[in-house]
Amino acid sequence: MQNEITRIFSDSGLSKKSISVRAADLIRQKIVHGELRPGQHLKENDFADALGISKACVREAFLILNGEGLVVREANRATRVVEYSQKDIRDFYDYRCNIETMCLRAAMDAGTLPLDQLNAQVERMQALAERGETIDVPAYIEADLAFHDVVVRASGNRWAIREWNVLRSVMHLIYWVRTTYEADPIGRHNPVLHSQILRLAAKGETDDAVGALAAHIQNNKAIIG
């Protein structure tokens, strides 16, 4: 970890804002990769000492992550990784479904959906899933979310993309939350579901492709109960 920290904060010319942004990037990565768990308290002193930066910079990093919905600031000024209720997660999936299906339809109508990029992520997911118990979970999650990322960005809808940039970090966290509800939380069956969406999109069957995407997202919602 020390080499990583040295690399991130090695530029002595960094402004306070830049240091805070880089600290937020590092903490975000640890949250979305499950190294910092939901509900875990985050102490400014601990991160300041570990990163070799001021508490003020850590505090600013926490504020950035608070704005992204990854941490919460409590009344006593303590900070912890956010915890989502079942209702929070169900509502999240509904909201996500609305954005993604709208974007898929828009991209297909405009002919801007990059099928080759979607296929690359499906193949990546499949290769990772075939590793069984030795699967690289963070890499699998990245491939899964990258598929959806391509769909949203292909729409060219700047408002949806802006919302997606916030939702994407939350999705990482929700993946880890799902481990308490699901025996197979990373969803090794997902490559098949994504392949179905891709196949329908490649055939130009817009309604069916959008329906398959909606069913996939709502299936994930149903796991939460």
Contacts in CASP RR format, 6 or more apart in sequence:
PFRMAT RR
TARGET T0000
AUTHOR 0000-0000-0000
METHOD contacts of the structure
MODEL  1
MQNEITRIFSDSGLSKKSISVRAADLIRQKIVHGELRPGQHLKENDFADA
LGISKACVREAFLILNGEGLVVREANRATRVVEYSQKDIRDFYDYRCNIE
TMCLRAAMDAGTLPLDQLNAQVERMQALAERGETIDVPAYIEADLAFHDV
VVRASGNRWAIREWNVLRSVMHLIYWVRTTYEADPIGRHNPVLHSQILRL
AAKGETDDAVGALAAHIQNNKAIIG
1 50 0 8 1.000
4 26 0 8 1.000
5 26 0 8 1.000
5 50 0 8 1.000
5 51 0 8 1.000
5 52 0 8 1.000
8 22 0 8 1.000
8 25 0 8 1.000
8 26 0 8 1.000
9 19 0 8 1.000
9 22 0 8 1.000
9 51 0 8 1.000
9 52 0 8 1.000
9 53 0 8 1.000
11 18 0 8 1.000
14 22 0 8 1.000
16 54 0 8 1.000
16 56 0 8 1.000
16 57 0 8 1.000
16 60 0 8 1.000
17 60 0 8 1.000
19 53 0 8 1.000
19 57 0 8 1.000
20 57 0 8 1.000
20 58 0 8 1.000
20 60 0 8 1.000
20 61 0 8 1.000
20 64 0 8 1.000
21 61 0 8 1.000
21 64 0 8 1.000
23 47 0 8 1.000
23 51 0 8 1.000
23 53 0 8 1.000
23 57 0 8 1.000
23 58 0 8 1.000
23 60 0 8 1.000
23 61 0 8 1.000
24 60 0 8 1.000
24 61 0 8 1.000
24 62 0 8 1.000
24 64 0 8 1.000
24 65 0 8 1.000
26 51 0 8 1.000
27 36 0 8 1.000
27 42 0 8 1.000
27 47 0 8 1.000
27 61 0 8 1.000
27 62 0 8 1.000
27 65 0 8 1.000
28 65 0 8 1.000
28 68 0 8 1.000
28 70 0 8 1.000
28 169 0 8 1.000
30 36 0 8 1.000
31 65 0 8 1.000
31 70 0 8 1.000
31 71 0 8 1.000
31 81 0 8 1.000
31 169 0 8 1.000
31 172 0 8 1.000
31 173 0 8 1.000
32 70 0 8 1.000
32 169 0 8 1.000
32 172 0 8 1.000
32 173 0 8 1.000
33 138 0 8 1.000
33 172 0 8 1.000
34 176 0 8 1.000
36 42 0 8 1.000
36 81 0 8 1.000
37 81 0 8 1.000
37 176 0 8 1.000
38 81 0 8 1.000
38 82 0 8 1.000
38 83 0 8 1.000
38 84 0 8 1.000
38 173 0 8 1.000
38 176 0 8 1.000
38 177 0 8 1.000
39 80 0 8 1.000
39 81 0 8 1.000
39 82 0 8 1.000
39 83 0 8 1.000
40 80 0 8 1.000
40 81 0 8 1.000
41 78 0 8 1.000
41 79 0 8 1.000
41 80 0 8 1.000
42 62 0 8 1.000
42 71 0 8 1.000
42 79 0 8 1.000
42 80 0 8 1.000
42 81 0 8 1.000
44 55 0 8 1.000
44 58 0 8 1.000
44 59 0 8 1.000
44 62 0 8 1.000
44 79 0 8 1.000
45 55 0 8 1.000
47 53 0 8 1.000
47 58 0 8 1.000
47 61 0 8 1.000
48 54 0 8 1.000
48 55 0 8 1.000
48 57 0 8 1.000
48 58 0 8 1.000
51 58 0 8 1.000
62 71 0 8 1.000
62 73 0 8 1.000
62 79 0 8 1.000
63 73 0 8 1.000
65 71 0 8 1.000
66 72 0 8 1.000
66 73 0 8 1.000
66 79 0 8 1.000
68 166 0 8 1.000
68 169 0 8 1.000
68 170 0 8 1.000
69 82 0 8 1.000
69 166 0 8 1.000
69 169 0 8 1.000
69 170 0 8 1.000
70 81 0 8 1.000
70 82 0 8 1.000
70 169 0 8 1.000
70 170 0 8 1.000
70 173 0 8 1.000
71 79 0 8 1.000
71 80 0 8 1.000
71 81 0 8 1.000
71 82 0 8 1.000
72 79 0 8 1.000
72 80 0 8 1.000
72 82 0 8 1.000
73 79 0 8 1.000
74 80 0 8 1.000
81 173 0 8 1.000
82 173 0 8 1.000
84 92 0 8 1.000
84 173 0 8 1.000
84 174 0 8 1.000
84 177 0 8 1.000
86 224 0 8 1.000
86 225 0 8 1.000
89 174 0 8 1.000
89 177 0 8 1.000
89 221 0 8 1.000
89 224 0 8 1.000
90 221 0 8 1.000
90 224 0 8 1.000
90 225 0 8 1.000
92 167 0 8 1.000
92 170 0 8 1.000
92 174 0 8 1.000
93 217 0 8 1.000
93 218 0 8 1.000
93 220 0 8 1.000
93 221 0 8 1.000
93 224 0 8 1.000
94 221 0 8 1.000
95 167 0 8 1.000
96 167 0 8 1.000
96 171 0 8 1.000
96 217 0 8 1.000
97 213 0 8 1.000
97 214 0 8 1.000
97 217 0 8 1.000
97 218 0 8 1.000
97 221 0 8 1.000
99 152 0 8 1.000
99 160 0 8 1.000
99 163 0 8 1.000
99 164 0 8 1.000
99 167 0 8 1.000
100 148 0 8 1.000
100 151 0 8 1.000
100 152 0 8 1.000
100 213 0 8 1.000
100 217 0 8 1.000
101 210 0 8 1.000
101 211 0 8 1.000
101 213 0 8 1.000
101 214 0 8 1.000
102 155 0 8 1.000
102 157 0 8 1.000
102 160 0 8 1.000
103 151 0 8 1.000
103 152 0 8 1.000
103 154 0 8 1.000
103 155 0 8 1.000
103 156 0 8 1.000
103 157 0 8 1.000
103 160 0 8 1.000
104 113 0 8 1.000
104 151 0 8 1.000
104 155 0 8 1.000
104 197 0 8 1.000
104 201 0 8 1.000
104 209 0 8 1.000
104 210 0 8 1.000
104 213 0 8 1.000
105 206 0 8 1.000
105 210 0 8 1.000
106 155 0 8 1.000
106 156 0 8 1.000
106 157 0 8 1.000
107 113 0 8 1.000
107 151 0 8 1.000
107 154 0 8 1.000
107 155 0 8 1.000
107 156 0 8 1.000
108 201 0 8 1.000
108 204 0 8 1.000
108 206 0 8 1.000
108 209 0 8 1.000
108 210 0 8 1.000
109 206 0 8 1.000
110 155 0 8 1.000
112 154 0 8 1.000
112 155 0 8 1.000
112 156 0 8 1.000
113 151 0 8 1.000
113 154 0 8 1.000
113 201 0 8 1.000
114 150 0 8 1.000
114 154 0 8 1.000
115 198 0 8 1.000
115 201 0 8 1.000
115 202 0 8 1.000
117 150 0 8 1.000
118 147 0 8 1.000
118 150 0 8 1.000
118 151 0 8 1.000
118 194 0 8 1.000
118 198 0 8 1.000
118 201 0 8 1.000
119 198 0 8 1.000
121 143 0 8 1.000
121 144 0 8 1.000
121 146 0 8 1.000
121 147 0 8 1.000
121 150 0 8 1.000
121 194 0 8 1.000
122 147 0 8 1.000
122 191 0 8 1.000
122 194 0 8 1.000
122 195 0 8 1.000
122 198 0 8 1.000
124 139 0 8 1.000
124 143 0 8 1.000
124 146 0 8 1.000
125 140 0 8 1.000
125 143 0 8 1.000
125 144 0 8 1.000
125 147 0 8 1.000
125 190 0 8 1.000
125 191 0 8 1.000
125 194 0 8 1.000
126 191 0 8 1.000
128 135 0 8 1.000
128 136 0 8 1.000
128 139 0 8 1.000
128 140 0 8 1.000
128 143 0 8 1.000
129 135 0 8 1.000
129 140 0 8 1.000
129 187 0 8 1.000
129 188 0 8 1.000
129 190 0 8 1.000
129 191 0 8 1.000
132 188 0 8 1.000
135 186 0 8 1.000
135 188 0 8 1.000
137 186 0 8 1.000
140 186 0 8 1.000
141 172 0 8 1.000
141 175 0 8 1.000
141 186 0 8 1.000
144 186 0 8 1.000
144 190 0 8 1.000
144 194 0 8 1.000
145 168 0 8 1.000
145 171 0 8 1.000
145 172 0 8 1.000
147 194 0 8 1.000
149 164 0 8 1.000
149 168 0 8 1.000
151 213 0 8 1.000
152 160 0 8 1.000
152 161 0 8 1.000
152 164 0 8 1.000
153 161 0 8 1.000
153 164 0 8 1.000
155 161 0 8 1.000
175 185 0 8 1.000
175 186 0 8 1.000
176 185 0 8 1.000
178 185 0 8 1.000
178 220 0 8 1.000
178 223 0 8 1.000
178 224 0 8 1.000
179 185 0 8 1.000
181 223 0 8 1.000
181 224 0 8 1.000
181 225 0 8 1.000
182 223 0 8 1.000
190 216 0 8 1.000
193 212 0 8 1.000
193 216 0 8 1.000
193 219 0 8 1.000
194 216 0 8 1.000
196 212 0 8 1.000
197 209 0 8 1.000
197 212 0 8 1.000
197 213 0 8 1.000
197 216 0 8 1.000
200 208 0 8 1.000
200 209 0 8 1.000
200 212 0 8 1.000
201 209 0 8 1.000
END
